[in-house]
């Protein structure tokens, strides 16, 4: 793990809250001048702690009204099976999250869809056809009470 100090943590907290801030704005909020703040941010990027910046979109305003959690069990647990499955599932645009799991199912997949017809088509035409799929179990999220990518720094 890369060593970070309390100033780095303050920078990261500020950036997590608003990734659109300029270096000057970040520096002002953490009590640094612009140059040292810029160097610290560059070091955090180079070390891989900051992976990038993104924009959060309101999925409902864009017509994606449902989130489905799909648990997937594979027929085989060899490296080749996992790699083939992963390559294929990562190409599906509706897939937001793919998590390798221990337990009854091998993968947890979060998909976003416009409605249940959209999910039915996605399930029939793509998910059940993924390489090595033995079993799928789906759950519809009724509501998201918290959605964040922020870490508790």
Secondary structure by P-SEA (a helix, b strand, c coil): cccccaaaaaaaaaaaacccccaaaaaaaacccaaaaaaaaaaaaaaccccbbbbbcccccccccbbbbbbbbbccccaaaaaaaaaaaaacccccbbbbbcccccbbbbbbcccaaaaaaaaaccccccccccbbbbbbbcccccccccccc
